[in-house]
Amino acid sequence: MEGCSSPGGPAYAGIGPRATPARAREAIEAAAEQFARGGWTMRTGMSPGADQAFYRGASSGHGWIELYLPWPAFEAGARSPGEGSNVFVLPDPTEAAYALAARFHPSWRSLTPSARKLRARDCHEVLGRDLKSPVRLVLCWTPHGDLDGTGPGVGGTGQALRIAQHQGIPVLNLARPDHLTMLSRHALADPNPS
């Protein structure tokens, strides 16, 4: 493990497919920066596209970041050199994450070992390093505004969305105009109400 843990504030998962278009990535970066400045911890998996846009935005906002990687060197070139103590990195999924991933993936047995690592990593993005600390919110972009992981084109993002649905975690999808309106309420809300 690298870095340190977040300060105990609320966390959200920032996820989306690798093929997230540029305009959506810009919206993701702006939202992640706003969430970071509001005291939220961002969890992501560091895949190209949406995940890296969340990472850049949270970094720009000097927020707490938790990176859940499928293997230690995954997308290392996309990370900021000299990441500070506000970044926690779990370089490999835990064995418990593999067991959980197998429950949520519709065709687990057909996945390659690398794909299994990616899907196990998705469990940590939503449920934390101990798989017992769920995020308060999932913020994502998918091509068709999917919320439950069953829509076309969701790819690996679908795994995290299926877990969020099972856990009753709210999902805001930036592909939905009504969710863009709700986004500002979440980002500006006090993450630690008394």
Backbone as JSON Lines, residues from 0, in Angstrom:
{"i":0,"aa":"M","n":[0.84,-1.18,0.0],"ca":[0.0,0.0,0.0],"c":[0.88,1.24,0.0]}
{"i":1,"aa":"E","n":[0.47,2.23,-0.74],"ca":[1.19,3.49,-0.8],"c":[0.31,4.58,-0.22]}
{"i":2,"aa":"G","n":[0.92,5.69,0.14],"ca":[0.15,6.83,0.63],"c":[-0.49,6.54,1.97]}
{"i":3,"aa":"C","n":[-1.47,7.32,2.31],"ca":[-2.15,7.13,3.58],"c":[-3.64,7.1,3.35]}
{"i":4,"aa":"S","n":[-4.37,6.81,4.41],"ca":[-5.81,6.73,4.27],"c":[-6.41,8.13,4.26]}
{"i":5,"aa":"S","n":[-7.66,8.19,3.78],"ca":[-8.37,9.46,3.75],"c":[-8.73,9.86,5.18]}
{"i":6,"aa":"P","n":[-9.08,11.11,5.38],"ca":[-9.33,11.6,6.74],"c":[-10.67,11.17,7.33]}
{"i":7,"aa":"G","n":[-11.37,10.26,6.7],"ca":[-12.62,9.79,7.27],"c":[-13.85,10.49,6.74]}
{"i":8,"aa":"G","n":[-13.69,11.4,5.79],"ca":[-14.83,12.08,5.19],"c":[-15.56,11.16,4.24]}
{"i":9,"aa":"P","n":[-16.64,11.62,3.65],"ca":[-17.4,10.78,2.72],"c":[-16.61,10.54,1.44]}
{"i":10,"aa":"A","n":[-16.9,9.42,0.82],"ca":[-16.22,9.07,-0.42],"c":[-17.26,8.87,-1.52]}
{"i":11,"aa":"Y","n":[-16.83,9.1,-2.74],"ca":[-17.63,8.77,-3.91],"c":[-16.74,8.01,-4.88]}
{"i":12,"aa":"A","n":[-17.35,7.17,-5.7],"ca":[-16.61,6.46,-6.74],"c":[-16.77,7.24,-8.04]}
{"i":13,"aa":"G","n":[-15.65,7.53,-8.69],"ca":[-15.65,8.2,-9.98],"c":[-15.28,7.19,-11.05]}
{"i":14,"aa":"I","n":[-16.25,6.8,-11.89],"ca":[-16.03,5.71,-12.84],"c":[-16.64,6.02,-14.2]}
{"i":15,"aa":"G","n":[-16.21,5.26,-15.19],"ca":[-16.76,5.39,-16.53],"c":[-15.9,4.63,-17.51]}
{"i":16,"aa":"P","n":[-16.38,4.45,-18.73],"ca":[-15.65,3.67,-19.73],"c":[-14.42,4.4,-20.27]}
{"i":17,"aa":"R","n":[-13.55,3.6,-20.84],"ca":[-12.33,4.15,-21.45],"c":[-12.68,5.07,-22.62]}
{"i":18,"aa":"A","n":[-13.76,4.79,-23.31],"ca":[-14.15,5.56,-24.5],"c":[-15.01,6.77,-24.15]}
{"i":19,"aa":"T","n":[-14.89,7.3,-22.96],"ca":[-15.64,8.5,-22.58],"c":[-15.21,9.66,-23.47]}
{"i":20,"aa":"P","n":[-16.14,10.36,-24.12],"ca":[-15.76,11.45,-25.03],"c":[-15.16,12.64,-24.3]}
{"i":21,"aa":"A","n":[-14.43,13.45,-25.06],"ca":[-13.7,14.58,-24.49],"c":[-14.61,15.53,-23.71]}
{"i":22,"aa":"R","n":[-15.77,15.84,-24.25],"ca":[-16.67,16.78,-23.56],"c":[-17.11,16.22,-22.2]}
{"i":23,"aa":"A","n":[-17.39,14.92,-22.13],"ca":[-17.75,14.3,-20.85],"c":[-16.57,14.28,-19.9]}
{"i":24,"aa":"R","n":[-15.37,14.04,-20.42],"ca":[-14.17,14.05,-19.55],"c":[-13.95,15.43,-18.95]}
{"i":25,"aa":"E","n":[-14.23,16.49,-19.72],"ca":[-14.1,17.85,-19.19],"c":[-15.1,18.08,-18.05]}
{"i":26,"aa":"A","n":[-16.33,17.61,-18.23],"ca":[-17.34,17.74,-17.17],"c":[-16.94,16.94,-15.94]}
{"i":27,"aa":"I","n":[-16.37,15.77,-16.15],"ca":[-15.91,14.92,-15.05],"c":[-14.81,15.63,-14.26]}
{"i":28,"aa":"E","n":[-13.83,16.19,-14.95],"ca":[-12.73,16.88,-14.26],"c":[-13.26,18.04,-13.43]}
{"i":29,"aa":"A","n":[-14.17,18.81,-14.0],"ca":[-14.73,19.95,-13.25],"c":[-15.49,19.48,-12.03]}
{"i":30,"aa":"A","n":[-16.29,18.41,-12.17],"ca":[-17.05,17.89,-11.04],"c":[-16.12,17.34,-9.97]}
{"i":31,"aa":"A","n":[-15.1,16.6,-10.38],"ca":[-14.17,16.01,-9.41],"c":[-13.41,17.1,-8.65]}
{"i":32,"aa":"E","n":[-13.05,18.16,-9.34],"ca":[-12.37,19.27,-8.65],"c":[-13.3,19.9,-7.63]}
{"i":33,"aa":"Q","n":[-14.56,20.09,-8.0],"ca":[-15.54,20.69,-7.09],"c":[-15.77,19.78,-5.88]}
{"i":34,"aa":"F","n":[-15.9,18.48,-6.09],"ca":[-16.06,17.54,-4.99],"c":[-14.83,17.57,-4.07]}
{"i":35,"aa":"A","n":[-13.64,17.62,-4.66],"ca":[-12.42,17.67,-3.85],"c":[-12.38,18.91,-2.96]}
{"i":36,"aa":"R","n":[-12.72,20.04,-3.54],"ca":[-12.73,21.28,-2.76],"c":[-13.81,21.26,-1.68]}
{"i":37,"aa":"G","n":[-14.84,20.42,-1.88],"ca":[-15.89,20.27,-0.89],"c":[-15.59,19.25,0.2]}
{"i":38,"aa":"G","n":[-14.41,18.62,0.15],"ca":[-14.01,17.7,1.21],"c":[-14.31,16.23,0.96]}
{"i":39,"aa":"W","n":[-14.69,15.88,-0.25],"ca":[-15.0,14.49,-0.57],"c":[-13.73,13.73,-0.95]}
{"i":40,"aa":"T","n":[-13.69,12.45,-0.63],"ca":[-12.63,11.55,-1.09],"c":[-13.11,10.89,-2.37]}
{"i":41,"aa":"M","n":[-12.25,10.85,-3.39],"ca":[-12.6,10.25,-4.66],"c":[-11.9,8.9,-4.78]}
{"i":42,"aa":"R","n":[-12.67,7.87,-5.15],"ca":[-12.12,6.54,-5.41],"c":[-12.27,6.24,-6.89]}
{"i":43,"aa":"T","n":[-11.21,5.72,-7.49],"ca":[-11.28,5.32,-8.9],"c":[-10.28,4.22,-9.17]}
{"i":44,"aa":"G","n":[-10.31,3.7,-10.4],"ca":[-9.46,2.59,-10.79],"c":[-8.34,2.95,-11.75]}
{"i":45,"aa":"M","n":[-8.25,4.19,-12.17],"ca":[-7.15,4.73,-12.98],"c":[-7.13,4.25,-14.43]}
{"i":46,"aa":"S","n":[-8.22,3.68,-14.93],"ca":[-8.26,3.32,-16.35],"c":[-8.26,4.59,-17.19]}
{"i":47,"aa":"P","n":[-7.79,4.52,-18.44],"ca":[-7.87,5.68,-19.32],"c":[-9.33,6.11,-19.49]}
{"i":48,"aa":"G","n":[-9.54,7.34,-19.87],"ca":[-10.89,7.85,-20.08],"c":[-11.44,8.49,-18.83]}
{"i":49,"aa":"A","n":[-12.6,8.03,-18.38],"ca":[-13.3,8.66,-17.25],"c":[-12.49,8.59,-15.95]}
{"i":50,"aa":"D","n":[-11.93,7.42,-15.62],"ca":[-11.2,7.28,-14.35],"c":[-10.08,8.3,-14.25]}
{"i":51,"aa":"Q","n":[-9.3,8.44,-15.31],"ca":[-8.18,9.38,-15.27],"c":[-8.67,10.82,-15.23]}
{"i":52,"aa":"A","n":[-9.82,11.1,-15.81],"ca":[-10.39,12.45,-15.71],"c":[-10.79,12.74,-14.27]}
{"i":53,"aa":"F","n":[-11.39,11.76,-13.58],"ca":[-11.71,11.94,-12.16],"c":[-10.43,12.19,-11.36]}
{"i":54,"aa":"Y","n":[-9.4,11.43,-11.65],"ca":[-8.12,11.58,-10.95],"c":[-7.55,13.0,-11.16]}
{"i":55,"aa":"R","n":[-7.54,13.46,-12.4],"ca":[-7.0,14.8,-12.68],"c":[-7.8,15.87,-11.95]}
{"i":56,"aa":"G","n":[-9.12,15.77,-11.97],"ca":[-9.96,16.76,-11.3],"c":[-9.76,16.77,-9.8]}
{"i":57,"aa":"A","n":[-9.74,15.59,-9.19],"ca":[-9.53,15.5,-7.74],"c":[-8.14,16.01,-7.37]}
{"i":58,"aa":"S","n":[-7.15,15.72,-8.21],"ca":[-5.79,16.23,-7.96],"c":[-5.76,17.76,-8.04]}
{"i":59,"aa":"S","n":[-6.43,18.31,-9.05],"ca":[-6.48,19.77,-9.2],"c":[-7.14,20.43,-8.0]}
{"i":60,"aa":"G","n":[-8.13,19.75,-7.41],"ca":[-8.83,20.28,-6.25],"c":[-8.14,19.96,-4.93]}
{"i":61,"aa":"H","n":[-6.97,19.32,-5.02],"ca":[-6.17,18.95,-3.83],"c":[-6.98,18.1,-2.86]}
{"i":62,"aa":"G","n":[-7.76,17.18,-3.43],"ca":[-8.61,16.32,-2.6],"c":[-7.94,15.01,-2.25]}
{"i":63,"aa":"W","n":[-8.61,14.28,-1.37],"ca":[-8.18,12.94,-1.0],"c":[-8.55,11.98,-2.12]}
{"i":64,"aa":"I","n":[-7.62,11.1,-2.47],"ca":[-7.79,10.18,-3.58],"c":[-7.45,8.77,-3.13]}
{"i":65,"aa":"E","n":[-8.3,7.83,-3.48],"ca":[-8.02,6.42,-3.28],"c":[-8.0,5.74,-4.64]}
{"i":66,"aa":"L","n":[-6.85,5.17,-5.0],"ca":[-6.69,4.48,-6.28],"c":[-6.68,2.98,-6.03]}
{"i":67,"aa":"Y","n":[-7.55,2.28,-6.74],"ca":[-7.63,0.82,-6.64],"c":[-7.2,0.25,-7.97]}
{"i":68,"aa":"L","n":[-6.03,-0.37,-7.98],"ca":[-5.42,-0.84,-9.22],"c":[-5.58,-2.34,-9.38]}
{"i":69,"aa":"P","n":[-5.63,-2.83,-10.63],"ca":[-5.68,-4.27,-10.86],"c":[-4.31,-4.94,-10.7]}
{"i":70,"aa":"W","n":[-3.24,-4.17,-10.92],"ca":[-1.87,-4.64,-10.72],"c":[-1.01,-3.4,-10.5]}
{"i":71,"aa":"P","n":[0.15,-3.56,-9.84],"ca":[0.92,-2.39,-9.38],"c":[1.31,-1.36,-10.44]}
{"i":72,"aa":"A","n":[1.72,-1.78,-11.62],"ca":[2.2,-0.82,-12.62],"c":[1.1,-0.26,-13.52]}
{"i":73,"aa":"F","n":[-0.16,-0.58,-13.23],"ca":[-1.27,-0.2,-14.09],"c":[-1.34,1.32,-14.27]}
{"i":74,"aa":"E","n":[-1.23,1.77,-15.51],"ca":[-1.36,3.19,-15.88],"c":[-0.49,4.11,-15.02]}
{"i":75,"aa":"A","n":[0.69,3.63,-14.65],"ca":[1.58,4.42,-13.79],"c":[1.97,5.75,-14.43]}
{"i":76,"aa":"G","n":[2.08,5.79,-15.75],"ca":[2.47,7.01,-16.44],"c":[1.42,8.11,-16.36]}
{"i":77,"aa":"A","n":[0.19,7.77,-16.04],"ca":[-0.89,8.77,-15.97],"c":[-0.98,9.41,-14.59]}
{"i":78,"aa":"R","n":[-0.24,8.87,-13.62],"ca":[-0.29,9.41,-12.26],"c":[0.7,10.56,-12.11]}
{"i":79,"aa":"S","n":[0.38,11.46,-11.2],"ca":[1.23,12.62,-10.96],"c":[2.53,12.19,-10.27]}
{"i":80,"aa":"P","n":[3.67,12.68,-10.78],"ca":[4.92,12.36,-10.1],"c":[4.9,12.98,-8.7]}
{"i":81,"aa":"G","n":[5.41,12.25,-7.74],"ca":[5.49,12.78,-6.38],"c":[4.15,12.99,-5.72]}
{"i":82,"aa":"E","n":[3.21,12.05,-5.97],"ca":[1.89,12.18,-5.31],"c":[2.08,12.37,-3.81]}
{"i":83,"aa":"G","n":[1.25,13.19,-3.25],"ca":[1.37,13.51,-1.84],"c":[0.71,12.5,-0.93]}
{"i":84,"aa":"S","n":[0.69,12.83,0.33],"ca":[0.14,11.94,1.35],"c":[-1.38,11.88,1.29]}
{"i":85,"aa":"N","n":[-1.98,12.65,0.38],"ca":[-3.45,12.6,0.23],"c":[-3.89,11.53,-0.76]}
{"i":86,"aa":"V","n":[-2.95,10.7,-1.25],"ca":[-3.28,9.65,-2.21],"c":[-2.98,8.29,-1.58]}
{"i":87,"aa":"F","n":[-3.99,7.43,-1.55],"ca":[-3.85,6.06,-1.1],"c":[-3.91,5.17,-2.32]}
{"i":88,"aa":"V","n":[-3.04,4.18,-2.4],"ca":[-3.03,3.26,-3.54],"c":[-3.08,1.82,-3.03]}
{"i":89,"aa":"L","n":[-4.07,1.07,-3.47],"ca":[-4.09,-0.37,-3.25],"c":[-3.65,-0.98,-4.57]}
{"i":90,"aa":"P","n":[-2.42,-1.54,-4.64],"ca":[-1.86,-1.95,-5.93],"c":[-2.43,-3.24,-6.52]}
{"i":91,"aa":"D","n":[-3.13,-4.03,-5.73],"ca":[-3.72,-5.28,-6.19],"c":[-5.04,-5.5,-5.46]}
{"i":92,"aa":"P","n":[-6.04,-6.09,-6.12],"ca":[-7.28,-6.42,-5.41],"c":[-7.02,-7.52,-4.37]}
{"i":93,"aa":"T","n":[-7.8,-7.52,-3.33],"ca":[-7.69,-8.56,-2.3],"c":[-8.38,-9.84,-2.78]}
{"i":94,"aa":"E","n":[-8.09,-10.94,-2.12],"ca":[-8.74,-12.21,-2.46],"c":[-10.25,-12.1,-2.26]}
{"i":95,"aa":"A","n":[-10.68,-11.4,-1.22],"ca":[-12.11,-11.22,-0.97],"c":[-12.78,-10.47,-2.11]}
{"i":96,"aa":"A","n":[-12.04,-9.54,-2.74],"ca":[-12.6,-8.8,-3.87],"c":[-12.84,-9.72,-5.07]}
{"i":97,"aa":"Y","n":[-11.95,-10.7,-5.28],"ca":[-12.17,-11.65,-6.37],"c":[-13.43,-12.46,-6.14]}
{"i":98,"aa":"A","n":[-13.63,-12.91,-4.9],"ca":[-14.83,-13.69,-4.58],"c":[-16.09,-12.86,-4.8]}
{"i":99,"aa":"L","n":[-16.06,-11.6,-4.39],"ca":[-17.21,-10.72,-4.57],"c":[-17.45,-10.43,-6.05]}
{"i":100,"aa":"A","n":[-16.37,-10.17,-6.78],"ca":[-16.49,-9.88,-8.21],"c":[-17.14,-11.04,-8.96]}
{"i":101,"aa":"A","n":[-16.81,-12.26,-8.57],"ca":[-17.39,-13.42,-9.23],"c":[-18.9,-13.48,-9.03]}
{"i":102,"aa":"R","n":[-19.38,-12.99,-7.89],"ca":[-20.83,-12.98,-7.62],"c":[-21.56,-11.97,-8.51]}
{"i":103,"aa":"F","n":[-20.91,-10.88,-8.86],"ca":[-21.59,-9.8,-9.57],"c":[-21.37,-9.81,-11.08]}
{"i":104,"aa":"H","n":[-20.39,-10.53,-11.56],"ca":[-20.14,-10.53,-13.0],"c":[-20.95,-11.64,-13.67]}
{"i":105,"aa":"P","n":[-21.71,-11.31,-14.72],"ca":[-22.6,-12.3,-15.35],"c":[-21.87,-13.45,-16.07]}
{"i":106,"aa":"S","n":[-20.6,-13.26,-16.42],"ca":[-19.87,-14.33,-17.12],"c":[-18.44,-14.44,-16.6]}
{"i":107,"aa":"W","n":[-18.31,-14.52,-15.3],"ca":[-17.01,-14.55,-14.62],"c":[-16.09,-15.63,-15.17]}
{"i":108,"aa":"R","n":[-16.61,-16.81,-15.37],"ca":[-15.76,-17.95,-15.8],"c":[-15.12,-17.72,-17.17]}
{"i":109,"aa":"S","n":[-15.73,-16.87,-17.99],"ca":[-15.19,-16.64,-19.33],"c":[-14.14,-15.52,-19.36]}
{"i":110,"aa":"L","n":[-13.94,-14.83,-18.25],"ca":[-12.99,-13.71,-18.22],"c":[-11.54,-14.19,-18.18]}
{"i":111,"aa":"T","n":[-10.66,-13.44,-18.81],"ca":[-9.23,-13.7,-18.72],"c":[-8.74,-13.33,-17.32]}
{"i":112,"aa":"P","n":[-7.57,-13.77,-16.9],"ca":[-7.03,-13.37,-15.6],"c":[-6.92,-11.85,-15.45]}
{"i":113,"aa":"S","n":[-6.52,-11.15,-16.51],"ca":[-6.41,-9.68,-16.43],"c":[-7.78,-9.04,-16.24]}
{"i":114,"aa":"A","n":[-8.78,-9.54,-16.97],"ca":[-10.14,-9.0,-16.83],"c":[-10.68,-9.27,-15.43]}
{"i":115,"aa":"R","n":[-10.35,-10.39,-14.85],"ca":[-10.79,-10.69,-13.48],"c":[-10.16,-9.7,-12.49]}
{"i":116,"aa":"K","n":[-8.91,-9.38,-12.71],"ca":[-8.25,-8.39,-11.83],"c":[-8.96,-7.04,-11.93]}
{"i":117,"aa":"L","n":[-9.31,-6.64,-13.14],"ca":[-10.01,-5.37,-13.34],"c":[-11.37,-5.38,-12.65]}
{"i":118,"aa":"R","n":[-12.12,-6.47,-12.78],"ca":[-13.45,-6.54,-12.16],"c":[-13.35,-6.62,-10.63]}
{"i":119,"aa":"A","n":[-12.32,-7.28,-10.1],"ca":[-12.12,-7.33,-8.64],"c":[-11.77,-5.94,-8.12]}
{"i":120,"aa":"R","n":[-10.96,-5.22,-8.88],"ca":[-10.61,-3.84,-8.52],"c":[-11.87,-2.97,-8.42]}
{"i":121,"aa":"D","n":[-12.85,-3.21,-9.3],"ca":[-14.09,-2.43,-9.28],"c":[-14.82,-2.56,-7.94]}
{"i":122,"aa":"C","n":[-14.72,-3.72,-7.31],"ca":[-15.37,-3.92,-6.0],"c":[-14.81,-2.95,-4.98]}
{"i":123,"aa":"H","n":[-13.49,-2.77,-4.98],"ca":[-12.85,-1.85,-4.03],"c":[-13.25,-0.4,-4.3]}
{"i":124,"aa":"E","n":[-13.45,-0.04,-5.55],"ca":[-13.83,1.34,-5.87],"c":[-15.14,1.71,-5.17]}
{"i":125,"aa":"V","n":[-16.06,0.77,-5.1],"ca":[-17.37,1.04,-4.51],"c":[-17.39,0.76,-3.01]}
{"i":126,"aa":"L","n":[-16.67,-0.25,-2.57],"ca":[-16.78,-0.7,-1.17],"c":[-15.53,-0.45,-0.33]}
{"i":127,"aa":"G","n":[-14.49,0.15,-0.91],"ca":[-13.29,0.48,-0.15],"c":[-12.33,-0.68,0.0]}
{"i":128,"aa":"R","n":[-11.2,-0.39,0.62],"ca":[-10.14,-1.4,0.73],"c":[-10.58,-2.61,1.54]}
{"i":129,"aa":"D","n":[-11.48,-2.39,2.54],"ca":[-11.94,-3.5,3.39],"c":[-13.23,-4.13,2.87]}
{"i":130,"aa":"L","n":[-13.78,-3.61,1.79],"ca":[-15.04,-4.05,1.18],"c":[-16.22,-3.89,2.14]}
{"i":131,"aa":"K","n":[-16.04,-3.06,3.15],"ca":[-17.09,-2.8,4.14],"c":[-17.34,-1.31,4.33]}
{"i":132,"aa":"S","n":[-16.75,-0.49,3.47],"ca":[-16.86,0.97,3.59],"c":[-17.4,1.54,2.28]}
{"i":133,"aa":"P","n":[-18.7,1.38,2.04],"ca":[-19.25,1.82,0.76],"c":[-19.17,3.33,0.57]}
{"i":134,"aa":"V","n":[-19.05,3.72,-0.67],"ca":[-19.1,5.14,-1.01],"c":[-20.51,5.66,-0.73]}
{"i":135,"aa":"R","n":[-20.62,6.96,-0.6],"ca":[-21.92,7.58,-0.41],"c":[-22.63,7.79,-1.75]}
{"i":136,"aa":"L","n":[-21.84,7.81,-2.83],"ca":[-22.37,8.16,-4.15],"c":[-21.46,7.59,-5.22]}
{"i":137,"aa":"V","n":[-22.04,7.17,-6.34],"ca":[-21.27,6.82,-7.52],"c":[-21.54,7.89,-8.56]}
{"i":138,"aa":"L","n":[-20.49,8.5,-9.07],"ca":[-20.57,9.5,-10.12],"c":[-19.94,8.88,-11.36]}
{"i":139,"aa":"C","n":[-20.68,8.87,-12.46],"ca":[-20.18,8.18,-13.64],"c":[-20.64,8.86,-14.92]}
{"i":140,"aa":"W","n":[-20.14,8.34,-16.02],"ca":[-20.65,8.65,-17.35],"c":[-20.69,7.32,-18.1]}
{"i":141,"aa":"T","n":[-21.83,7.03,-18.73],"ca":[-21.93,5.88,-19.64],"c":[-22.65,6.36,-20.9]}
{"i":142,"aa":"P","n":[-22.47,5.68,-22.01],"ca":[-23.02,6.18,-23.27],"c":[-24.54,6.39,-23.28]}
{"i":143,"aa":"H","n":[-25.28,5.58,-22.52],"ca":[-26.75,5.66,-22.57],"c":[-27.35,6.04,-21.21]}
{"i":144,"aa":"G","n":[-26.55,6.62,-20.33],"ca":[-27.08,7.06,-19.04],"c":[-27.43,5.92,-18.1]}
{"i":145,"aa":"D","n":[-26.76,4.8,-18.24],"ca":[-27.05,3.6,-17.45],"c":[-26.84,3.83,-15.96]}
{"i":146,"aa":"L","n":[-27.69,3.21,-15.14],"ca":[-27.58,3.34,-13.69],"c":[-27.35,2.01,-12.99]}
{"i":147,"aa":"D","n":[-27.64,0.9,-13.65],"ca":[-27.58,-0.39,-12.96],"c":[-26.59,-1.38,-13.56]}
{"i":148,"aa":"G","n":[-25.81,-0.98,-14.54],"ca":[-24.79,-1.85,-15.11],"c":[-25.28,-2.8,-16.18]}
{"i":149,"aa":"T","n":[-26.5,-2.62,-16.67],"ca":[-27.03,-3.56,-17.65],"c":[-27.14,-2.96,-19.05]}
{"i":150,"aa":"G","n":[-26.87,-1.69,-19.21],"ca":[-27.04,-1.04,-20.51],"c":[-25.91,-1.35,-21.47]}
{"i":151,"aa":"P","n":[-26.11,-1.03,-22.76],"ca":[-25.08,-1.26,-23.76],"c":[-23.91,-0.29,-23.58]}
{"i":152,"aa":"G","n":[-22.72,-0.79,-23.84],"ca":[-21.54,0.06,-23.84],"c":[-21.01,0.44,-22.47]}
{"i":153,"aa":"V","n":[-21.47,-0.23,-21.4],"ca":[-20.98,0.14,-20.06],"c":[-19.65,-0.5,-19.74]}
{"i":154,"aa":"G","n":[-19.32,-1.61,-20.41],"ca":[-18.04,-2.26,-20.18],"c":[-17.82,-2.59,-18.71]}
{"i":155,"aa":"G","n":[-16.59,-2.4,-18.25],"ca":[-16.25,-2.69,-16.87],"c":[-16.97,-1.81,-15.87]}
{"i":156,"aa":"T","n":[-17.41,-0.65,-16.3],"ca":[-18.16,0.25,-15.42],"c":[-19.42,-0.45,-14.9]}
{"i":157,"aa":"G","n":[-19.96,-1.35,-15.7],"ca":[-21.15,-2.08,-15.31],"c":[-20.97,-2.86,-14.02]}
{"i":158,"aa":"Q","n":[-19.78,-3.4,-13.79],"ca":[-19.52,-4.16,-12.56],"c":[-19.72,-3.27,-11.33]}
{"i":159,"aa":"A","n":[-19.13,-2.1,-11.35],"ca":[-19.28,-1.17,-10.22],"c":[-20.72,-0.72,-10.06]}
{"i":160,"aa":"L","n":[-21.42,-0.5,-11.17],"ca":[-22.82,-0.08,-11.09],"c":[-23.71,-1.19,-10.54]}
{"i":161,"aa":"R","n":[-23.43,-2.44,-10.89],"ca":[-24.21,-3.56,-10.34],"c":[-24.02,-3.65,-8.82]}
{"i":162,"aa":"I","n":[-22.8,-3.46,-8.37],"ca":[-22.52,-3.49,-6.93],"c":[-23.2,-2.33,-6.23]}
{"i":163,"aa":"A","n":[-23.13,-1.15,-6.82],"ca":[-23.79,0.03,-6.23],"c":[-25.29,-0.2,-6.12]}
{"i":164,"aa":"Q","n":[-25.9,-0.75,-7.17],"ca":[-27.33,-1.01,-7.13],"c":[-27.67,-1.99,-6.01]}
{"i":165,"aa":"H","n":[-26.89,-3.05,-5.9],"ca":[-27.12,-4.06,-4.86],"c":[-27.0,-3.45,-3.46]}
{"i":166,"aa":"Q","n":[-26.09,-2.5,-3.3],"ca":[-25.86,-1.85,-2.01],"c":[-26.81,-0.69,-1.74]}
{"i":167,"aa":"G","n":[-27.61,-0.3,-2.73],"ca":[-28.51,0.83,-2.56],"c":[-27.81,2.17,-2.58]}
{"i":168,"aa":"I","n":[-26.68,2.24,-3.27],"ca":[-25.89,3.48,-3.35],"c":[-26.41,4.31,-4.52]}
{"i":169,"aa":"P","n":[-26.7,5.59,-4.29],"ca":[-27.17,6.44,-5.39],"c":[-26.13,6.58,-6.5]}
{"i":170,"aa":"V","n":[-26.6,6.65,-7.72],"ca":[-25.74,6.82,-8.89],"c":[-26.16,8.09,-9.61]}
{"i":171,"aa":"L","n":[-25.19,8.96,-9.88],"ca":[-25.42,10.12,-10.74],"c":[-24.64,9.88,-12.02]}
{"i":172,"aa":"N","n":[-25.34,9.89,-13.15],"ca":[-24.72,9.64,-14.44],"c":[-24.73,10.95,-15.22]}
{"i":173,"aa":"L","n":[-23.54,11.44,-15.54],"ca":[-23.4,12.73,-16.22],"c":[-23.97,12.72,-17.64]}
{"i":174,"aa":"A","n":[-24.36,11.55,-18.16],"ca":[-25.0,11.5,-19.47],"c":[-26.49,11.87,-19.38]}
{"i":175,"aa":"R","n":[-27.01,12.01,-18.17],"ca":[-28.42,12.35,-17.96],"c":[-28.55,13.82,-17.56]}
{"i":176,"aa":"P","n":[-29.28,14.63,-18.32],"ca":[-29.4,16.05,-17.98],"c":[-29.96,16.3,-16.58]}
{"i":177,"aa":"D","n":[-30.93,15.49,-16.14],"ca":[-31.48,15.69,-14.79],"c":[-30.44,15.4,-13.71]}
{"i":178,"aa":"H","n":[-29.5,14.5,-13.99],"ca":[-28.46,14.2,-13.02],"c":[-27.43,15.32,-12.95]}
{"i":179,"aa":"L","n":[-27.22,16.01,-14.06],"ca":[-26.32,17.16,-14.04],"c":[-26.85,18.22,-13.08]}
{"i":180,"aa":"T","n":[-28.16,18.39,-13.03],"ca":[-28.78,19.34,-12.11],"c":[-28.57,18.89,-10.67]}
{"i":181,"aa":"M","n":[-28.75,17.6,-10.41],"ca":[-28.57,17.06,-9.06],"c":[-27.11,17.1,-8.61]}
{"i":182,"aa":"L","n":[-26.21,17.04,-9.57],"ca":[-24.78,17.01,-9.27],"c":[-24.35,18.2,-8.42]}
{"i":183,"aa":"S","n":[-24.78,19.39,-8.78],"ca":[-24.34,20.57,-8.04],"c":[-24.81,20.52,-6.58]}
{"i":184,"aa":"R","n":[-25.97,19.95,-6.33],"ca":[-26.44,19.81,-4.94],"c":[-25.5,18.92,-4.13]}
{"i":185,"aa":"H","n":[-25.07,17.8,-4.72],"ca":[-24.17,16.87,-4.02],"c":[-22.8,17.49,-3.82]}
{"i":186,"aa":"A","n":[-22.27,18.13,-4.85],"ca":[-20.91,18.66,-4.76],"c":[-20.83,19.81,-3.78]}
{"i":187,"aa":"L","n":[-21.9,20.58,-3.66],"ca":[-21.87,21.74,-2.79],"c":[-22.36,21.45,-1.37]}
{"i":188,"aa":"A","n":[-22.96,20.27,-1.19],"ca":[-23.48,19.94,0.15],"c":[-22.33,19.69,1.11]}
{"i":189,"aa":"D","n":[-22.55,20.01,2.37],"ca":[-21.54,19.74,3.4],"c":[-21.39,18.23,3.52]}
{"i":190,"aa":"P","n":[-20.18,17.68,3.25],"ca":[-20.02,16.24,3.3],"c":[-20.07,15.67,4.72]}
{"i":191,"aa":"N","n":[-19.96,16.51,5.72],"ca":[-19.98,16.06,7.11],"c":[-21.01,16.84,7.91]}
{"i":192,"aa":"P","n":[-22.3,16.68,7.58],"ca":[-23.31,17.45,8.33],"c":[-23.32,17.05,9.79]}
{"i":193,"aa":"S","n":[-23.59,18.02,10.65],"ca":[-23.59,17.7,12.09],"c":[-24.95,17.3,12.57]}
